[in-house]
Amino acid sequence: MVFGSFLIAPDGSKEGHPSSDKGDKSRDALINWIKEEINLNDFIVEWVEVTYGWDCSKFRITRTSGSERE
């Protein structure tokens, strides 16, 4: 069995800005691809998406491999 980790870095832009919206869409596309690969190839992938930064009220988990966006 092979185990690994990876990080998708934040887009670094403030929510509501075009570059932030583009980052959101890119993350959505990646998550959809991961879900498709899991279904097609029987992969096991556990992931978590978090929101943090000075323009957020607090750190929070927004999505995980076991849930959808809140």
Secondary structure, DSSP 8 states (H G I E B T S, - for coil): --------------TTSHHHHHHHHHHHHHHHHHHHHHHHH------EEEE-STTSSS-EEEEETTS---
